[in-house]
């Protein structure tokens, strides 16, 4: 596959991934181990051909890689026993891609990947198998979490095609945990009407209801993380990484609590917004239906955010559904927790 809009050559990335999974084993040795008489691993790594996604994942499992963890990072939920048992099958690959796609129209997925929509439809229904480059591109196009998926398979820093992006994303993730408002400042800096002259910090501060000196401090935090840079005395977004903070459940819980408190503070201050609640009694089955509806709603909101063509507002979307009698788990993450 040729390069696409995000400048990642997925054929090259797939070859690098096979090499990383191989580790210190020889190409011929691994080829024999996975049942080939020819040196198929050499052909994969030299981009003469590519394994199907299912075949690659089966190889990973045979080498002791936990595919369930990798899938869990994409879906942001634990897999069922059945799902774990079929994760590396063609049907398991199709089910993963279908869940990641959610309600996004197939034509939009096809446009994002540069693949014929009929082919995409066949992959989603397990009527055809995507090869590894196609699969990696589909994961990125439908979830934006390819780097986290790769991180469950190997060290992304060993993959030249994404190593720089990985380091930037890790830096962005750390400041999201440590300085949550820095990412709000970053979003404000990218608004369509952001000033090209004058006091940027004061302008951003008014949009976020923060003190100008706090905005200036956070701009320096973003600069140190490689997210913004100074160009002729102006702040400009430099490297925008889509950050998934759910990979560390404990820190993610703290971060969610921070933004929930922010929403509560703005509500109490009389800020206009979509605030609603319902304290109710429901059956166990209906509570699960509500949880699934909330999850679908959150995904639909993320799809709107990803497809939005304008940047005129910095918005905070927050939705909670609680069983008031539930007790926290040891990790602090419950079965219904999602990013």
Secondary structure, DSSP 8 states (H G I E B T S, - for coil): ----TT---HHHHHHHHHHHHHTTS-HHHHHHHTT-SS-HHHHHHTTS---BHHHHHHHHHHTT--HHHHHHHHHTS---HHHHHHTTSHHHHHHHHHHHHTT--HHHHHHHHT--HHHHHHHHTTSS--BHHHHHHHHHHHHS-HHHHHHTTS-GGG-TTTHHHHHHHHHHHHHHHH-HHHHHHHHHHTSTT--SSS-HHHHHHHHHT--HHHHHHHHHHHHHTTSEEEETTEEEE-------GGGSHHHHHHHHHHHHHHHHHHHHTT--S----------HHHHHHHHHHHHHHHHHHHHHHHH----------------TT----SSS--TT---
